Amino acid sequence: MIPFDPAREGFLQEQLAWAQQSDPLQVRLLYGQGGCGKTRLALECCKRMRALGWQAGFVGGDLSPGQAKNLAIKLQASGQACFAVIDYAETRQDVVLAFVAAWRLHAGAVPLRLLLLARQGGDWWRQLPYKNADCAAILDGGATTGPYEVAQLYQSQSEREQAWYCAHKAFAIKLGLAPTMQAPDISAAFYEHALYLQMSALLCLRGERADTPGSLLRSLLAHEQRYWRNAIEPGWREVDWQRQSDTLMCLNTLCGGLRTAKEAEVIWASLGEEKKDLKSLFERLRQLYPTSKGLPALAPDLLAETLLATYLEQDGGIDLLLELMRQNNSAWQYSALTVCARMLKHRPDLRECLHDVMLQGLQKSLQTVLDVCRDVDSPFSQVFVQVFQILAQDDSGNSYKLALEIAKKVNVNIERRIDAIYDIFMFALELLAKQFEVKCKKKENRESLMEWASSLIMLGVTCVFNGQIDLALQKSMQVRQIWKNLGVARNEDERNHYAAVLVSQGLIMYQLGRLDDAIMFSEEGLEIIGKNFHSNSEEIFSFYGGALNIHGFYLAAVGDYAKSISYCEYGLEECVRHSRKKPRLMFWMHQQIRLNLVFWHWCANGADMKEALFADVQVESGEQGKLYDKRGFDFWRACLQALAMPQTPTLDTALCAAKTLSLSERDHWQMPRLLLFCLADSQAHPQTPPGWREEYARVMRRQKVLPRWMQDAAARLGICFPPAPVALASAV
């Protein structure tokens, strides 16, 4: 209805230029506040791309991941280049991943441009590549760009007046009304939002003025409600029409749209409404929105949120949300809580309402609540923590069960960098540790002490991963004290447990730059676990192999390459000896240790790495699907190849492999990554991560010691690390 704003043309052309690149698959994220014009921009993109011969449009908001997958396959099979838009991408990540994975799996010559729209980038966007291995190379590589902000348009008064008159004239023509001669005062900052400017232009045709965002939205909502009344009357009970229409539209908005009236019957009846009214009301309202299947959620979002906030403030308004959360429908729960979480950003008065809802239904909808905390940047997670703290005071055992469920459901490898999730996860782990401590005090025995120690190990290692080294050290010392009370380990399980304590202690010492202590604890742990290496447990095999590799890095950090080489040779012998028991695991462990052995020889005496590193790795049939630390192996091999031949092709491969690492893998390979980035930076490689120097500075503030192997590698390559933020102690 309103012509595309010429002020947005430059930004639009940037998106069209991106869309017409020659690459087969490209993904881009645009973000901005509600009402800034994201959807209007995407619609214009689709219009222009269709004119160029592409098929273009929005991926339906009601599509499931399976339906999105089928749609991608169908579009690709058409053979026509495709420009697809997914709105609300931060809350439809499963749909994004399904669409990308399907297109990539059936990749051919058909180009795809996938434009994602969201209210923010941030944590959900950074984590997205690690949620589906089939999408990682696309979403964390050069094929994906963004986030780019869709900025507010109207900074000057003249720009606002021009846009206001354009919208006002378009509405007047559409509605057959005479335009107003003069615009109202539109100097307030909120008129930078295109939506508010257009609301004002529409309301003025009706002779109405509003001077705040809230009054604009309430006035527009009143108009929408009059349309509902005209559709519902005559023949409807005068006293009921507004309550029932508001209830249905709020429920519809919370659910993200209803296909049929029958879907709402249970909740409708539980609120004391007559089922016979529902179908008639649904059909009458649906006639106002004929372009959608069923009854769509009220749009734009800000209008829907105004209706919902007004409804929830009424007596009994919270009952609608409570009833919805009681339903066995995780999609509805996620949609409802997402809407509420967004509202909290500008309606803090709704915290109490959400607090009560979560207090009654947290345990039943825990996964959904965690998903919303992860996906929506809002105070919602703070409400969750407050509710959790209240539930933690419960002595009935429910708080323990809830903490245990959180510990199981949070994917620490992916989500520990999200502050909201990390705070919740840490609180759960601390609660578990306290519960086990209380249990020990009531009835101390070896089993309860082992449980307590295990919870503290998990807590300590999580602290290490998040950079809370002092807290990790504190927890580690508690575990050591527990083991003093336990005395000598009595069986294999206890010995393995104690070995894990020692290896974890070594990791913490290494992170603190206390290299001698790290070596001492690690050697003691390896000695214990080595005696149990005859076990058939794959977990023990994997743990031992990982501990051997890490210990080699500790020794090389102080320049003891002879011992590093000795441990590698011993590890290779063990791999050969146990290859019949665990062929797949031993194969990859053998390959990993072999790479380390080549590297330590190079660090020690400059031995040539090329022949060993560029030989093909033979993968036996059936092994490709379950590879031992495959991404880490691929990165380390590519990194060493770049060190052996520091040229553009090898650097390209290594930097690309670094991008595929998950967050936990990035931490595990942090020092090799920094060495690679320093090398790439020295050659002004365009793919060098721009923030690598800041990461290096953070590491050195904590660790204080630059490992000897990094010093020697840098010297052999003729490169220099940036000056450290603190004086470094020599690792020699």
Beta strands, then each sheet from edge to edge (+ up, - down):
strand 1: 25-31
strand 2: 55-58
strand 3: 82-86
strand 4: 112-118
strand 5: 144-149
sheet 1: 2+ 3+ 4+ 1+ 5+
end
